[in-house]
Amino acid sequence: MNSAGSSPVIETQKLRKVFRSRTKEAGVTGSIKSFFSRETTEVEAVKGIDLVVERGEVVAFIGPNGAGKSTTIKMLTGILYPSSGTARVLGHVPWLDREKLSFKIGSVFGQKSQLWYHLPPLDTFNLLARIYEMDPAEYRKNRDYLVSLFQIDEFLKTPVRKLSLGQRMRCEVAASLLHGPEVVFLDEPTIGLDVLARQNLRRVLKQWNREVKATVFLTSHDVGDIEQLADRVIIINHGEIVLDTTVKTLKHRYLHRKVIDLRLAQEAPEIARPGIVTVKAKGQGLKLEVDARIAGIDQVLSAVLKEYEVLDITISDPPLEEIIAEIYRAQQPDGVRS
């Protein structure tokens, strides 16, 4: 619910996007036919979604590849025009007020860089300050705050090409926040990062959200991003929202499973205990799926370490696609909030 006198920072009604493409048969005959009679196919990427996101929320907007996530974000940032429906971001219609909106939002795309590859991050920061027409004093204040928060001072003057991926992503996120956006779109911000770099970036983003009270709209295939960053999860598939709930509820219902990969010093046995499923036991490799509601991870590890000599342990989450498939099987109603 909206607080008195406030309005959602993101709101859509029946937002829809259809892509049309021309088709033709293979070969010369097909080319001749298409010259006289052009056939088109339609793909409905987003099927009339309704969204309401309040100020300060961290929302994970997730789904499998091709679900409609990127198309939705492109409409919300004004890159794409919708086929029908309406949307407002900070009171602006994105595709009509794209220039005005760009001064109020930020974006990070894990696969695309806004940093100049051969220049140090500081040069990009200085350029962005000019692009966003920032007051020099405000720019220095924001820059110093973000440099301290993301701990990037030591390589701020190092060419981007010489930075590690984790260092570069910290600079990427800091650059997107430099002008003080009210809404930030994060598309796979931790993709390709190692475990420590992911944890550091999540921690800093969460702290920034608490301090600045900005809204974060996050897409990710990493369950850890969802668990540690988001307050709310919206799952989209085939262009439709299939679940809208809190992370707390999602964790209780669907994120309770963990996968434990072990390499033992001896032949791996099958383990049959309540809450534990042996996925694979081959050679020295043992893979267990644990229901943390029944068998605590610490208890499972203690029991295994007590009985076997363990050479290596990895704990991970099931793939997000499996979780979404499980949600479908459970036939959750659309638009559930709890």
N, C-alpha and C positions, 0 to 999 in steps of 0.2 A: 504493500500500500504506500502511496505517496504521503510524505509529511505535509503538514499544512503549508500552503504557499509555494510548494516546490513542484517541479515536473520532472519526468524521467529524462535522463541524459540520452538514452537511446530508446526509440519507440517505433515499431513497424506495425502495419496493418495489412494483412493479405499480400505481403511482398512476394512478387513472383518474377522469375526470369526464364525466358525461353530462348534457346539458341537455335538458329536456323542455318542449315548448311546445304549446299548443292550436292547432288549425287549423280554419278554416271556409271554406266557399265564399262567394263574393261575393254581395251583395244580400240582400234580405229572405228569400228561400227558404233561402239558406245559413244565415242566422241562426236560422230556425225549425228546420232540421235539426240545427244544433249544440246547440240547447236540449234535444233529445231524445237525441242521440247525439254525444258529444264525442270528436273524434279528436285524437290527439296525435302529434307527431313527435319523434324523438330525434336529437340531434347529439352524437356522441362527440368532445368537444373534446380530451381527453387520453386516450391509449390504453395505459395500463399501463406508464408509464415507470419505469426504474430509474436512480437518480442517487446518486453518492457525491462529496461535495465536502469537501476537507480544510481544516483551519485555515490561514489565510493565503493561500489561493488566490484569484486573480482569474479568474473564469470568465465568459466571454461566452456567454450563452444566446440564440441567435439563430434567426431564421427569418422567412418572409414573414408578412404580415398574415393572421390567422386560423389560424396554425400551432399555437397552444396555449400560447404564451409567457406571456401575461398570466394565463390560467387557472391555469397551474402556479404562478406567483408568488403568486397570491391564495390558493392552497391552502397554500403554504409559509409564508405570513404569517398564516394562520388566518382569512382573510376568507371563504373558501369551504370547505365540507365536501366531501370527495371522494365519489364514488359507490362506490369500492372501493379497496383498497390501503392502504398505510401510509406515513407520513412522520415523520421526527424532525428538528427543527432545534434544535441546542444541547441535545439530550436531551429536548426537549419535543415533544409531539404538538400541532402548531400550532392546530388547530381546537378542541382541548380545553383547552389551556393558553395561550390567546391573551393574557390579561392579563400573565402571568408572562413570556411570550416578548417582549412589546412593550418590556420594560425592557432587553432584550438585543440587539435588532435596530434598524436604522434603515432608512429608505426615502426615495427621491427619485423622484418621477414628473414627468418633464419637462413634462407638460401640466397638472399640478395643483400649486398652491402651498400650503405650510403657513404662509407668512409672512402676517401681517396687513397688508392692502393699504395702509391709511391710516396705519399706525404704522411707526416705524423698526425695522429688524431687531433692535436691542438689546432692544426691548420683547418681541418674540417669544422671543428667547433667554431673557430673565428668566422669561417664562411657562412655557417648556418645562422650565426648571430646577425649577420648582414641580411641574409635572405628573410629571416623572420622579423627584421627591423627592430631588434631588441635595443633597449636603452643600455648603454655601456655599463653602467653601474649594476643594472639588473642582470646583465649577461655575466659579469664577473662573479656576482653573488651566486647565481645558479650553477655556473661552471665549477666554482670552488666547492660548493656543496656536493655536487655529483662526483667530482674527482675524489673527494674524501670518502663519500659513501661507497663508491665502486672500487676504491683503492687502486686507482689507475695513474697516480702521480708519477711513479717511477718510469713508466713507459709512454707518458703523454707526448714526448718529443721524439719517439722512435717511429720510423716509417712503418706503416701498417703491415707491409709485406714481411716484416721481421717479427711480427707478434705471433704468439700461439693463438689457436682458435679461441680458447677461453678468454685470453686477454682482448682479442678483437671483439668478441661478443659483448664483453663488459663495456667497451668503448662504443659499440653500436647502440646498446640500450641507453647509455648516458647521452649520446648524441640525440636520440629521439626524444629525450626528456628535457633537453636543454632549454627550450622555449616555454617550458611550464605548461604542457598540454593538460586539458581537463579529462580527456579520454585517450587511452593508449591501446592500440591494437597490436597484439603480440602473436605472430604466426610462427609457430615452432621455434621459440627463442633459444631452446637448449639443444637443438638438433646437432648431433656430431660431437657434443662436448663429453669429456670424461666425467666420471662420477663426482669427483671433487669440484670440478668447474661447474657442473649442474647445481650441486648443493649450494655453492657460493652465490651463484646468480639468483637462485630462488630466494635465498635468505635476504639478499639485498633488495630484490624487487618487493618482497613482502614488507620489509622495513620502510621502503619508499612509499608504498601504498598507505601504510599506517600514518606516516608523517604528513603526507601531502593530501590525502583523502581524494585522490583522483580515481577514476573508473578504469578498470583493466578488462579488456575483452581478449581472451586468450584462446588460441587453438593449439593443440598438441596431440601427438600420438604417445606421449610419455605419461604413464599413469602417475608417476612421481610429481610431475608438474601440477597435475590436477589436485592431488592430495595435499600438497604443501603450499600451493599458491591460491587456489580458488575457494570461494565461499559457496558457490552455486555452480551447477552443471546443467548445461542444455545439450542434449544429444540430438543430432540431426542425421537422418539417413534417407536416401532417395529424395532429397529436397524437402522433407517434412520433419518437424520436430516430434520426436517420439517420447522424450522424457525431459522434464524440467523440474529439478529437485535440488536440495542442498547436498553439499559434499558429505556432510555427516550421515545423511540418509543413504547416499550412494555407497559409502564405505561400509555401512552396516549390512546392506543388502548384496552388494556386488564386488566390493574391493577387499573382501576378507581373505581371498586366496593369495598365497605366496608360493613361488616356485624356488626350491632349494636344489642347486646343483652341487654335488660333492664328488671329489676324486679321492678314493680310498687307497690305502696301502695294500689291500687284499681284494679278493674277488667280491664284487658288490652283491649284497643279498637283497631280496625283496622285503620290504617292511610293511606289515599289515597291522595298523593300529587305528583307533578311532580318530578321525579327522585327517588321516594321512593316506595318500594314494601314491603308490610307486608307479611313476610314469615310465621310467626306464631303469633297468639294472643290467648293465652289460660291461664285462671286464671289470675295470676299477671305477667305472662311472656309475653314479647313482643319481637319479633325478626324482625328486619328491614334490608333490603338490599338497600344500598344507592349508586346511581350513582353520584360520587363526581364531575363529570363534570357539572351536572345539579343542584344538591343540595349539598352545602358545608356541611361537617360533623359538623362544629361549628354551622352553622345555624340550622341544624336538631336538634342537642342536645339542643340548646337554646329554640327552639320551644317546644320540648317535656318537658323540665324542667319548662317552663312557664305554661304549661297546666296540668301537672301531677306531683305527688309526686314520685320521683324516689329513690328507695332504693339501686340499684346497676346498674352499667353500664360496659359493656365489648365491646371493639371495636376490630375487627379482620378482616383478609383477607379471601376471599373464598378459599377453598382448591385448591392447585395447579392443581390437576387433573381436576377440573372444568374449570380452565383457559386454560389448554391444550386442553380440549374438545371444548372450544369456538374457539380456534385458528383453530382447524380442521374444525369446521363448517364454519368458515370464508374463508376456502380454501386458506390460504396464500401460495404463491409459495415458493418452496425450495430456501434456500440460500439468502433470502432478507437481505440486509444490508442497513441501512439508518441512 
